[in-house]
Amino acid sequence: MADGDTTRRYHLAQRPEGRPAPETFDLRTVELPEPGPGEALVRTQYLSVDPYMRDRMRAGESYSEPWEVGDPLRGGVVGEVVASNGAGVEPGQTVVGNLQWAEHAVADGSDLTPVDTGGLPVSTALSVLGMPGRTAYFGVREVAQPKAGDTMVVSGAAGAVGSVAGQLATLQGAEVIGVAGSDEKVSWLTEELGFAAGINYESADVSDRLDELAPDGVDVYYDNVGGPITDAVFGRLAVDARVAVCGQIALYNDEQLPVGPRKLAKLIETRATVEGFLVRDFAPRFREATSHLGELVAAGDLDYRETVTDGLENAPDAFLGLFDGENIGKQLVKVSD
């Protein structure tokens, strides 16, 4: 690394009010960092953008520590080690970690994991074999627990988590109904991923369609979105239903949350169980999930899709597109080859 070498890095320019805007993001050219003792310098190949990052842009308590104005933004990164200062990884290795939104970033070696995707593209370390895939794996197997004959609804079904969750539930014998925001997404779910049915919430009334598709009620609900879709599903829960609350993207940009909850009376009638979860709670079992998901992909039993935006400068557009449902599968930003 020569004197004067630089890299580009995103910082939080201001806290958004409601939906983030381009002005929320500040792309700076900074000096290329040098790894300190126990650290490595990583060149970013792919950067993950995820809905939970919106919550880190607001002040106040959350399950993720908020970013301060001026802080570098962070997310899942897969990249190549450029230099190592006793970090336990070697130059040339491909690693994954939670790093800065940057072309290059320094990280402690303990925060980096060598990537082994079993011959799949390295990008899958951020999608089906990474955090989204593991979230679906544990959310289905440990929280939702669908069984043969169950009717299960997945909201945000064409996203990185929902698409995997629905397929895993189908493999366990459930009849899965996916809720998504376009006919193209519904077709992908039903024609390629094996979902029993799909609902385009942009063109159909979710409540009416659930009455048609699940006349005996919904046994399992995997909730990725919250809001009106969840209201519709709650009204049709069956006795002893299980609800796994994974995400609430419909509410992330709201400055004031809607008054509620108003649907809890239905839980008395149905004796339903509602459980929220964080994938990091299952960290000791991440290797188990990655191994099993990789076997399913290799066997052709699990499909995935990635929507890739080219260029670090376009990372804000990729992030903002999540709230318009522009992506199918996992949204990634390709920063370098």
matplotlib code that plots the C-alpha trace (Angstrom):
import matplotlib.pyplot as plt

x = [0.0, 1.6, 1.4, -1.5, -3.7, -7.4, -10.7, -14.3, -16.6, -20.2, -21.1, -24.5, -25.0, -28.2, -31.0, -33.9, -37.4, -39.6, -38.2, -34.4, -33.3, -30.1, -29.2, -29.0, -25.8, -22.4, -19.8, -16.3, -12.9, -10.6, -7.1, -6.7, -6.5, -3.7, -4.5, -3.3, -2.3, -4.7, -6.5, -6.8, -7.6, -10.4, -11.3, -15.0, -16.4, -20.1, -22.0, -25.4, -28.1, -30.9, -34.1, -32.9, -30.3, -33.1, -33.6, -30.0, -30.4, -32.8, -31.9, -33.2, -33.2, -33.6, -32.2, -29.4, -27.2, -28.0, -25.4, -24.4, -24.5, -21.1, -20.5, -19.5, -22.4, -21.9, -23.3, -22.6, -19.5, -17.8, -14.3, -10.7, -8.0, -5.4, -3.2, -3.1, -1.4, -1.6, -5.4, -5.5, -6.4, -4.0, -3.8, -5.8, -8.4, -12.1, -13.8, -17.2, -18.0, -20.0, -17.8, -18.1, -19.9, -16.6, -14.3, -11.8, -12.3, -10.1, -11.6, -10.4, -9.6, -12.1, -14.9, -13.9, -14.9, -13.2, -15.8, -16.5, -19.5, -18.9, -18.5, -21.4, -20.6, -19.0, -22.1, -24.1, -22.2, -24.4, -27.6, -28.8, -25.8, -25.5, -27.6, -30.9, -30.7, -29.8, -32.7, -35.1, -33.6, -33.9, -37.1, -38.8, -37.2, -37.1, -39.8, -42.6, -42.2, -44.5, -45.5, -47.1, -50.6, -50.2, -51.2, -48.4, -48.4, -45.1, -45.2, -42.3, -42.2, -40.1, -37.4, -34.1, -35.6, -39.2, -38.3, -36.0, -38.4, -41.3, -39.2, -38.0, -41.6, -42.7, -40.0, -41.5, -44.8, -46.7, -48.9, -47.3, -49.0, -46.6, -47.6, -45.5, -45.9, -46.0, -47.3, -43.7, -42.8, -45.9, -45.0, -41.5, -42.9, -45.4, -43.8, -40.2, -40.0, -42.9, -45.2, -48.8, -50.2, -49.3, -51.1, -50.1, -51.0, -50.8, -53.7, -55.7, -57.4, -55.2, -58.1, -60.4, -57.7, -56.9, -60.5, -60.3, -56.9, -57.1, -60.8, -59.8, -57.5, -53.8, -51.8, -48.4, -47.5, -43.9, -44.1, -41.5, -43.5, -46.1, -48.7, -51.9, -50.8, -50.2, -53.6, -55.2, -53.4, -54.1, -57.8, -57.6, -55.3, -56.4, -56.6, -53.1, -51.5, -47.8, -46.6, -42.8, -42.1, -39.0, -39.3, -41.6, -40.4, -43.9, -43.3, -39.6, -40.0, -42.9, -41.9, -44.9, -46.1, -49.8, -51.9, -52.1, -51.8, -55.5, -55.5, -54.5, -58.1, -57.8, -55.0, -57.5, -59.9, -57.2, -54.8, -52.1, -48.4, -46.5, -42.7, -40.2, -36.6, -33.2, -30.9, -27.9, -29.4, -28.5, -24.9, -23.4, -25.3, -24.6, -22.3, -25.1, -27.5, -25.0, -24.1, -27.7, -28.7, -25.7, -26.7, -30.2, -29.0, -26.5, -29.3, -31.6, -34.1, -33.6, -33.5, -32.4, -32.1, -29.9, -30.6, -27.2, -26.6, -23.2, -21.0, -20.5, -21.9, -25.2, -25.5, -28.1, -30.3, -30.1, -31.0, -33.9, -35.3, -35.9, -38.8, -40.3, -40.0, -37.7, -35.6, -36.3, -34.4, -31.3, -30.3, -26.6, -24.2, -21.2, -18.3, -15.4, -14.6]
y = [0.0, 3.2, 6.6, 8.5, 5.5, 6.2, 4.3, 5.3, 4.9, 5.7, 7.7, 8.6, 12.2, 12.8, 11.0, 10.5, 11.5, 8.9, 7.3, 7.7, 9.8, 10.2, 13.0, 10.4, 9.0, 10.7, 9.0, 10.1, 9.5, 8.6, 7.4, 3.7, 2.3, 0.2, -2.9, -2.7, -5.7, -8.6, -6.8, -7.4, -5.1, -6.5, -5.4, -5.6, -7.7, -7.8, -5.6, -6.6, -4.1, -5.1, -3.6, -3.7, -1.1, 1.5, 1.0, 1.8, 5.2, 6.4, 7.5, 5.5, 2.0, -1.0, -4.5, -3.0, -0.2, 3.0, 4.7, 8.2, 11.0, 10.9, 7.2, 4.8, 2.6, -1.1, -4.3, -7.8, -7.9, -10.7, -9.7, -10.6, -10.1, -7.6, -7.4, -9.2, -8.1, -11.3, -11.5, -15.3, -14.9, -14.6, -12.3, -13.7, -15.4, -14.7, -13.8, -12.6, -10.2, -7.2, -4.4, -0.8, 0.2, 0.8, -0.4, -1.4, -1.9, -2.9, -5.5, -7.5, -11.1, -12.4, -10.7, -12.4, -15.9, -17.6, -18.3, -21.9, -21.9, -25.4, -24.2, -21.8, -18.1, -16.2, -13.9, -16.7, -16.1, -13.1, -14.7, -18.3, -19.5, -16.3, -14.3, -14.4, -18.2, -18.8, -16.5, -18.6, -21.8, -21.1, -19.2, -22.2, -25.0, -23.6, -20.9, -21.5, -25.3, -26.1, -29.7, -31.8, -30.7, -27.2, -24.1, -21.6, -17.9, -16.1, -12.3, -10.7, -14.1, -13.1, -11.6, -13.2, -14.6, -15.3, -17.2, -19.6, -19.9, -20.9, -23.6, -25.0, -25.2, -26.9, -29.5, -30.2, -30.9, -27.6, -25.9, -22.5, -19.3, -16.5, -12.9, -10.6, -7.4, -8.3, -10.9, -11.7, -12.4, -14.6, -16.5, -17.2, -18.4, -20.8, -21.9, -22.2, -22.4, -24.8, -22.5, -23.9, -20.4, -16.8, -13.4, -10.2, -7.7, -4.8, -6.1, -8.4, -8.1, -10.2, -11.0, -12.2, -14.3, -15.9, -16.8, -18.6, -20.2, -21.1, -21.7, -23.7, -20.9, -20.3, -22.7, -20.9, -17.3, -16.3, -12.5, -10.4, -7.2, -6.3, -3.7, -4.4, -7.7, -9.0, -7.6, -9.6, -12.8, -12.4, -12.3, -15.8, -17.6, -21.2, -22.6, -23.3, -21.3, -20.3, -16.9, -16.2, -12.5, -12.0, -8.4, -5.4, -3.6, -2.0, 0.0, 0.8, 4.3, 5.4, 8.2, 7.2, 3.6, 2.9, 2.6, -1.0, -3.8, -4.2, -7.8, -9.6, -10.5, -13.1, -14.8, -15.5, -17.2, -19.2, -19.8, -18.8, -18.4, -15.4, -15.4, -12.9, -13.9, -12.7, -14.9, -13.9, -15.9, -19.0, -18.0, -21.2, -23.2, -21.1, -23.8, -26.3, -24.0, -23.2, -26.8, -28.0, -25.1, -25.8, -29.5, -28.5, -26.1, -28.7, -31.3, -29.0, -28.9, -25.2, -22.4, -18.8, -15.5, -12.5, -9.0, -7.3, -3.6, -2.6, 0.0, 1.2, 4.6, 2.9, 1.3, 3.9, 3.2, -0.5, 0.1, 2.4, 0.0, -2.5, -0.4, -0.4, -4.1, -3.7, -6.8, -10.4, -12.6, -11.1, -7.5, -7.1, -4.5, -5.6, -3.4, -5.2, -8.5]
z = [0.0, -1.2, 0.5, -0.8, -1.5, -0.9, -0.8, -0.7, 2.3, 3.2, 6.4, 7.9, 6.8, 8.7, 10.5, 8.1, 9.0, 7.5, 4.4, 3.9, 0.9, -1.0, 1.4, 4.2, 2.7, 2.5, 0.2, 1.2, -0.2, 2.7, 3.2, 2.7, 6.3, 7.6, 9.7, 13.3, 15.4, 15.0, 12.1, 8.4, 5.4, 3.3, -0.3, -0.7, -3.4, -2.4, 0.1, 1.6, 2.1, 4.5, 5.9, 9.5, 8.7, 8.6, 12.3, 13.0, 11.3, 14.0, 17.6, 20.5, 21.7, 19.3, 19.0, 17.0, 18.3, 16.3, 14.2, 15.1, 12.5, 10.8, 11.6, 8.8, 7.7, 8.2, 6.7, 5.6, 3.3, 1.5, 0.2, -0.3, 2.4, 1.0, 4.1, 7.5, 10.7, 12.7, 12.1, 11.5, 7.9, 4.9, 1.9, -0.9, 1.3, 0.8, 4.1, 5.3, 8.1, 9.3, 7.8, 6.7, 3.5, 1.7, -1.0, 1.6, 5.4, 8.3, 10.7, 13.7, 12.7, 15.2, 13.2, 9.9, 8.8, 5.9, 3.1, 2.0, -0.3, -1.6, -5.2, -5.2, -6.0, -3.1, -3.1, -1.5, 1.7, 2.0, 0.7, 0.8, 2.8, 4.9, 7.3, 5.3, 4.7, 8.4, 9.5, 7.4, 8.6, 12.3, 12.0, 10.3, 12.2, 15.7, 15.8, 13.2, 13.2, 10.3, 9.9, 7.2, 6.4, 7.9, 5.9, 6.3, 5.1, 4.4, 3.9, 2.0, 0.4, -2.6, -0.5, 0.7, 3.9, 2.8, -0.3, 1.6, 4.6, 2.2, 0.5, 3.8, 5.1, 1.8, 2.3, 5.7, 4.1, 4.7, 2.1, 1.7, 0.6, -0.3, -0.2, -2.5, -4.4, -8.1, -10.5, -11.5, -7.9, -7.4, -10.5, -9.3, -6.0, -7.4, -10.7, -9.6, -5.8, -5.2, -3.1, -3.2, -3.9, -4.1, -3.4, -5.1, -2.4, -4.9, -7.0, -4.7, -1.3, 1.0, 3.3, 0.6, -1.0, 2.3, 2.7, -0.6, -0.2, 3.5, 4.3, 7.5, 8.7, 8.8, 11.0, 10.7, 9.8, 9.0, 9.3, 7.5, 7.0, 9.6, 8.8, 6.9, 5.6, 9.1, 10.2, 7.4, 8.4, 12.1, 11.4, 9.8, 12.3, 13.1, 16.6, 18.0, 15.2, 15.5, 14.4, 13.9, 13.8, 11.8, 10.4, 10.1, 7.0, 6.5, 9.7, 9.6, 8.0, 10.3, 12.6, 14.8, 15.0, 14.5, 17.6, 18.7, 18.9, 18.0, 16.8, 20.1, 20.9, 18.0, 20.0, 22.8, 20.5, 18.7, 21.5, 19.0, 19.9, 18.7, 19.0, 17.8, 17.2, 16.2, 14.1, 16.2, 19.1, 17.1, 16.4, 17.9, 15.3, 12.2, 10.8, 11.0, 9.1, 6.4, 5.9, 5.6, 3.3, 1.1, 0.8, -0.2, -2.9, -4.2, -4.4, -6.3, -3.4, -2.6, -5.1, -4.6, -6.5, -6.1, -7.3, -7.9, -8.2, -9.6, -8.0, -4.4, -5.5, -6.1, -2.7, -1.4, -4.4, -3.7, -0.1, -0.8, -3.4, -0.6, 0.6, -2.9, -3.3, -6.3, -5.4, -6.0, -3.5, -1.9, -2.7, -3.1, -4.3, -6.3, -5.4, -7.2, -9.0]

ax = plt.figure().add_subplot(projection="3d")
ax.plot(x, y, z, "-o")
ax.set_aspect("equal")
plt.show()
